[in-house]
Amino acid sequence: MTLEAAADTHGSRMETFREREAVSFPIEAIALCCYFTRDAFAGAFRYYATVMHLGTLWFIPDFVAFACMATFAYRYAIKQANSLAIFTLLYLVFSLYVGYVFLNDYRGGLSALKMIAPLFVGFCFCGREVKDYKFLLGLVHALFYISIIGLFWSSRVQFPWVGFEYETFGASRIAGKLWWAEGQTRLQGFAADSTMAGYFVLMGYVMTSPRRGLIWCLIWMPVAFYAINNLATSKTAAGTLVLYFLAMMLVRLFHERYRFSLLRSMSLLSFSCILIPVILMIVLAGTNLASVSRSLFSLQDRIDNSWQLPFIYMAKLMPSGFITGCGLGCFNYPQQLFSDKIAYWVPVDNFYIGTYLMLGPIFIVFMIFVVLAVARTADIYKLTLAFVMNIYTITILSYGPASGLLIIGLAFSEVFSRPPRRSSRIVVQAPGRALPLPVRAQ
């Protein structure tokens, strides 16, 4: 029995405790399909769109994402009057302003708004089960095979978009081969870089395996691992795939009755990964890990630079940021592309550290609500994605391209759902024999 089928036998508590709205126009699914298709083919899409002078087509998913932001405001802030949704939107406006002050460039503010929009695409999946979007899951399944084909193909030929330079809001960016410390070529397939090529193989396997039997999972696991580890050389994605596969096999060992509870427990436990960078900085800061193995140089760089320097720079540039955050876009690609503080830009290779820098301590409060929401989530896909993304984002910022942030928003979306309310009505059992009605004399 597949994991999805086991979850169905468990029953959806969300259908019991909350009022589900009919998905008459699933704009969130349309936006996700647009982002996944664009980002999975980003290298090829950028090249051919620019050659044919159709570069504006690149921004179609972003316009759909802005519509999702409006949809989120209507569904949860206005229609449902959800306090957390209202506060999230208000704090978004505040953080955009703080980010504009920090970046000191209006283009940086626009880029920050574009950067955060995919998160609300994911949030719009609140109260909706991913398994109901058959076309979406079919597309992700297809992208899994296509991404693998692209990586194998690019190992034989050099695609024309490798090294191609393009512009975004006047800033130049290049799609090309990257090289890691030991000199291996990092292939990108149809995507814009090797990290995203590995990401779509990972996501394709993770979102397809719950609907597939054991044989499919066993056959395609080594193929996916080889494509990610040996071709894209994305060690983070490869390690995440292995951990997910082991967790999935462990869940499948149990009886159907216990699988869902185990999956939920594992998803909750995965939030402990948030502490891993803190522990590593305390224990290994200043240690020359490269002397142990050259492959550990990137980890050493994250410990000594990527995870620590932003706090040092923020103390110098905006001390108030320790209370309010330095705003959307700081220490992220809007600062890299559109700011006079480019000299202080550091690639923050961790989602939680990067988001904490932008939003401040209020982000901790939000994450407490997220953990509580995951504890009552009944969607097998959201629980699975929460588990996977908590591991994946230990060394990945996951803000660009947009598909990574979108999946995080989807996994955490139930934070805006209302907890089930227990009925306070007292049920009084009817007496065994009713009293006779009075008969009026004629």
C-alpha angles and dihedrals in degrees: 000000000000122000090246091055091048090053090051091054088051089058131231110270090188089068089055101045104035140043110252118212119221113255095230095151110017098198091164091059091047090052092048091051090049093050095044093048093047097045095042089055096030096127095048094038094052092048100048094038091054093045090052092042092244097121093134089070086075090073098054093099089050092055089050088049091054088053087052090054089055090046091051091051091050098043101043109016100039108021098036096026089221107185095210092049091050092049091047092055093046092048089048090060091047093048091049089056093048089048091051090052091049096045093040092207128096090215088060090054092051091046090050091052090050089047096055098041096086089060089066090050086062092043090057088069088073109127092013129102117230092216089067091066099077096167091052093052090046091053093050089049090053092047089055092062094038093051091052091049090050093053094048091045093050089053087065103038137023112243118224093241093063106112092006113151121216137170132240116188088336095311119116122230131178131216108208150125116297125208127213130209097275095050101253119148113246108214122207104193110195093337127089095251141006094256092061092042089057091043094058092049088051095046092044091056095042095049095042102043096070089063095044133077128249094265093058091048093050094047098047099039096079091042092053092044093052092049092049100038103034103029107028089025090210101158093183093054092043092051091046091051092052093049091047092049092051091047091048092050090049092052092049090054090067128078115269089251092065102034098088094048090049092050091051091049091051091049091053091046091053090070087074085076086078088075096052096087091048092051092046092050091050095046105032106026109134093011116133098232091167089070088062095047132346089225089066093062093094090052091049090050091052093049096047101033119007097050100034111032096065090063091049091050093045090054087057100040104033117004090177087065089082086070104030101021121243091272136254112317099025114131087004134094095285088063091046092052107028115027141088087225094070089124088066096047115122125179103244104208098196128073097214096046092046093049093045090054091054100041105027129215092331086077089068090057090049091051091053088058089047093054091049089050093050088052089064099034113122099185112106092205094052092049091048093048092048089054093047098043094048088059096039095051095056087094101013126077091205097199098111129074093033100234093078094055090044092058091050090053090049093050092050097038097108088071086088095051119102115249113246114269121220116226113253094195117120112227112215115200113234115245117260093242124033120225114256115256115246114259116221114221116240 
